[in-house]
């Protein structure tokens, strides 16, 4: 089963630029342009690790709220670009790479990620 992440960003994303940056900073990936703005990322063993879908423009806040909930909708202003990122099941580091891509995209473009990263409680929290 895949692990899905949605990045909601303010401007039409340059996916290849973010992927190139990840590679420049040490991720061992082979990108493949899947057409129409989508990309597939393969690991060093040639396995499909992450799929990045074609960005979709969302202009109605209600769609974000309906699909991702009111908490996520409250963190973005429409119009927003919806980018689905899927980590392949059973591939080491796939979920980490997918999250890193989404984090980097939101870092440079502004926006929000769903699901939000939940940090486990520390000893001080218990």
Residue frames relative to the residue before (quaternion, step in Angstrom):
aa qw qx qy qz dx dy dz
X 1.0000 0.0000 0.0000 0.0000 0.00 0.00 0.00
X 0.4315 -0.7098 0.4975 0.2500 3.55 -0.97 0.87
X 0.3265 -0.6826 0.6112 0.2321 3.51 -1.36 0.25
X 0.1605 -0.8284 0.5345 0.0491 3.58 -0.55 1.18
X 0.0548 -0.7523 0.6565 0.0069 3.50 -1.14 0.85
X 0.1579 -0.7586 0.6232 0.1063 3.57 -1.10 0.70
X 0.1426 -0.7474 0.6440 0.0795 3.54 -0.94 0.99
X 0.1381 -0.7643 0.6276 0.0544 3.56 -0.89 1.00
X 0.0363 0.8394 -0.5353 0.0871 3.57 -0.39 1.24
X 0.6237 -0.6189 0.3657 0.3071 3.54 -1.21 0.70
X 0.7980 0.2116 -0.0885 0.5573 3.58 0.98 -0.80
X 0.6289 -0.5095 0.4016 0.4284 3.57 -1.19 0.47
X 0.3502 -0.7885 0.4665 0.1948 3.59 -0.52 1.14
X 0.3227 -0.6799 0.6265 0.2028 3.50 -1.27 0.64
X 0.2259 -0.8305 0.4953 0.1180 3.55 0.26 1.30
X 0.6608 0.5228 -0.3244 0.4299 3.59 0.85 -0.90
X 0.6239 0.5412 -0.3398 0.4497 3.60 1.05 -0.69
X 0.6619 0.4888 -0.3045 0.4798 3.59 0.94 -0.86
X 0.6479 0.5065 -0.3175 0.4720 3.60 0.95 -0.85
X 0.6421 0.5178 -0.3261 0.4618 3.60 0.93 -0.84
X 0.6398 0.5250 -0.3154 0.4642 3.57 1.04 -0.76
X 0.6363 0.5213 -0.3272 0.4651 3.58 0.99 -0.80
X 0.6536 0.5025 -0.3049 0.4768 3.57 0.99 -0.86
X 0.6470 0.5241 -0.3163 0.4546 3.59 0.97 -0.85
X 0.7329 0.3924 -0.2237 0.5088 3.57 1.12 -0.65
X 0.7786 -0.4524 0.1670 0.4015 3.56 1.11 0.70
X 0.5083 0.6149 -0.4630 0.3863 3.63 1.15 -0.03
X 0.3027 -0.7537 0.5604 0.1622 3.56 -0.86 1.02
X 0.2633 0.7764 -0.5120 0.2565 3.55 0.20 1.35
X 0.2126 -0.7199 0.6423 0.1551 3.51 -1.29 0.51
X 0.2030 -0.8007 0.5506 0.1202 3.62 -0.41 1.15
X 0.0983 -0.7640 0.6357 0.0503 3.54 -1.18 0.67
X 0.3592 -0.7172 0.5575 0.2141 3.56 -0.75 1.06
X 0.2061 -0.8164 0.5336 0.0799 3.58 -0.43 1.25
X 0.6053 -0.5933 0.3379 0.4092 3.58 1.28 0.16
X 0.8486 0.1719 -0.1451 0.4788 3.53 -1.23 0.61
X 0.7292 -0.4447 0.2373 0.4629 3.60 1.09 0.70
X 0.5843 0.5643 -0.3772 0.4448 3.61 1.26 -0.01
X 0.1261 -0.7836 0.6049 0.0651 3.56 -1.22 0.59
X 0.1891 -0.7197 0.6529 0.1416 3.52 -1.30 0.54
X 0.1808 -0.7701 0.6047 0.0923 3.55 -1.01 0.86
X 0.1543 -0.7926 0.5880 0.0474 3.56 -0.78 1.10
X 0.4378 -0.6777 0.5186 0.2830 3.57 -1.12 0.66
X 0.7381 -0.4203 0.2878 0.4425 3.59 -1.32 0.07
X 0.6721 0.4861 -0.2912 0.4766 3.60 1.20 -0.48
X 0.5636 -0.6373 0.3676 0.3755 3.59 1.27 0.11
X 0.5039 0.6454 -0.4284 0.3821 3.59 1.24 0.30
X 0.4898 -0.6286 0.5143 0.3169 3.55 -1.04 0.80
X 0.1544 -0.8257 0.5419 0.0279 3.54 -0.59 1.22
X 0.8042 0.0028 0.0601 0.5914 3.57 0.86 -1.01
X 0.1546 -0.7456 0.6416 0.0922 3.54 -1.10 0.83
X 0.1199 -0.7622 0.6343 0.0490 3.53 -0.93 0.97
X 0.3133 -0.7895 0.5053 0.1522 3.55 -0.50 1.24
X 0.6610 -0.4872 0.3973 0.4098 3.55 -1.31 0.31
X 0.4631 -0.6801 0.4852 0.2958 3.62 -0.78 0.95
X 0.1571 -0.7806 0.6017 0.0623 3.56 -1.06 0.86
X 0.3736 -0.7182 0.5429 0.2232 3.57 -0.91 0.92
X 0.0906 -0.7691 0.6322 0.0250 3.56 -0.89 1.04
X 0.1293 -0.8326 0.5379 0.0278 3.55 -0.65 1.15
X 0.7003 0.4229 -0.2535 0.5162 3.59 1.27 -0.13
X 0.4461 -0.7188 0.4708 0.2504 3.57 -0.57 1.19
X 0.6070 0.5930 -0.3464 0.3999 3.57 1.05 -0.76
X 0.6109 0.5458 -0.3539 0.4513 3.60 1.11 -0.60
X 0.6489 0.4956 -0.3191 0.4812 3.58 0.96 -0.81
X 0.6571 0.5099 -0.3051 0.4638 3.56 0.93 -0.91
X 0.6627 0.5150 -0.3054 0.4498 3.60 0.91 -0.90
X 0.7607 0.4031 -0.2042 0.4660 3.58 0.90 -0.92
X 0.8220 0.2284 -0.0949 0.5130 3.60 0.97 -0.80
X 0.5913 -0.6024 0.3552 0.4016 3.58 1.26 -0.11
X 0.6429 -0.5747 0.3578 0.3583 3.55 -1.21 0.53
X 0.6000 0.5690 -0.3747 0.4193 3.62 1.06 -0.61
X 0.6780 0.4634 -0.2931 0.4895 3.59 0.91 -0.87
X 0.6432 0.5341 -0.3255 0.4417 3.60 0.91 -0.86
X 0.6375 0.5522 -0.3251 0.4278 3.59 1.06 -0.71
X 0.6895 0.5026 -0.2735 0.4441 3.61 1.19 -0.48
X 0.7450 0.3386 -0.2157 0.5328 3.61 1.23 -0.01
X 0.3108 -0.7042 0.6055 0.2020 3.52 -1.30 0.50
X 0.3363 -0.7202 0.5640 0.2239 3.58 -0.97 0.80
X 0.5192 -0.1535 -0.8404 -0.0228 1.56 -2.17 1.18
X 0.1022 -0.7800 0.6167 0.0278 3.55 -1.22 0.60
X 0.3816 -0.6998 0.5536 0.2415 3.57 -1.17 0.59
X 0.2533 -0.7642 0.5860 0.0921 3.54 -0.84 1.14
X 0.0058 0.7980 -0.6010 0.0449 3.59 -0.66 1.12
X 0.1892 -0.7826 0.5862 0.0896 3.59 -0.60 1.17
X 0.0938 -0.7763 0.6234 -0.0005 3.52 -0.95 1.04
X 0.0725 -0.8171 0.5719 -0.0003 3.58 -0.70 1.09
X 0.2257 -0.7537 0.6072 0.1109 3.54 -0.87 1.06
X 0.4516 -0.6981 0.4917 0.2588 3.56 -0.85 1.00
X 0.4781 -0.6592 0.5047 0.2866 3.54 -1.10 0.77
X 0.8285 0.2815 -0.1923 0.4442 3.53 -1.17 0.63
X 0.6069 0.5214 -0.3632 0.4775 3.59 1.25 0.15
X 0.4300 -0.7026 0.4946 0.2770 3.59 -0.61 1.08
X 0.8424 0.1843 -0.1815 0.4728 3.54 -1.03 0.90
X 0.4212 0.7184 -0.4783 0.2789 3.65 1.16 -0.07
X 0.6840 0.4756 -0.2996 0.4649 3.61 0.82 -0.93
X 0.6375 0.5229 -0.3283 0.4609 3.59 1.01 -0.77
X 0.6652 0.4956 -0.3033 0.4689 3.60 0.93 -0.88
X 0.6384 0.5191 -0.3279 0.4641 3.61 0.96 -0.81
X 0.6647 0.4906 -0.3002 0.4769 3.59 0.94 -0.90
X 0.6435 0.5190 -0.3339 0.4529 3.58 0.95 -0.81
X 0.6257 0.5244 -0.3466 0.4619 3.60 0.95 -0.81
X 0.6769 0.4895 -0.2959 0.4633 3.60 0.82 -0.99
X 0.6467 0.5179 -0.3186 0.4604 3.60 0.95 -0.85
X 0.6683 0.4943 -0.3018 0.4668 3.58 0.91 -0.92
X 0.6380 0.5362 -0.3254 0.4466 3.58 0.95 -0.86
X 0.6956 0.4556 -0.2678 0.4867 3.59 0.87 -0.96
X 0.5893 0.5706 -0.3691 0.4370 3.58 1.07 -0.67
X 0.7554 0.3953 -0.2070 0.4798 3.61 0.85 -0.97
X 0.7658 0.3765 -0.1955 0.4832 3.60 1.04 -0.69
X 0.3959 -0.6736 0.5111 0.3581 3.58 1.13 -0.61
X 0.4803 0.6621 -0.4837 0.3113 3.57 -1.11 0.58
X 0.4707 -0.6500 0.5186 0.2951 3.54 -1.15 -0.68
X 0.2781 -0.7364 0.5938 0.1663 3.55 -1.31 0.42
X 0.0873 -0.7610 0.6407 0.0532 3.52 -1.13 0.79
X 0.5255 -0.2854 -0.7946 0.1049 1.57 -1.65 1.81
X 0.5584 -0.5918 0.4445 0.3746 3.56 -1.12 0.60
X 0.5330 -0.6135 0.4753 0.3370 3.54 -1.15 0.63
X 0.1591 -0.7788 0.6031 0.0664 3.54 -0.76 1.07
X 0.2318 -0.7753 0.5727 0.1310 3.54 -0.70 1.07
X 0.4893 -0.6658 0.4666 0.3154 3.58 -0.93 0.81
X 0.5687 -0.5968 0.4242 0.3747 3.60 -1.09 0.60
X 0.3692 -0.7000 0.5674 0.2274 3.55 -1.18 0.67
X 0.7017 -0.4388 0.3383 0.4479 3.57 -1.28 0.10
X 0.6369 0.5422 -0.3294 0.4381 3.57 1.08 -0.72
X 0.6483 0.5302 -0.3122 0.4485 3.60 1.18 -0.57
X 0.6997 0.4693 -0.2725 0.4647 3.60 1.14 -0.53
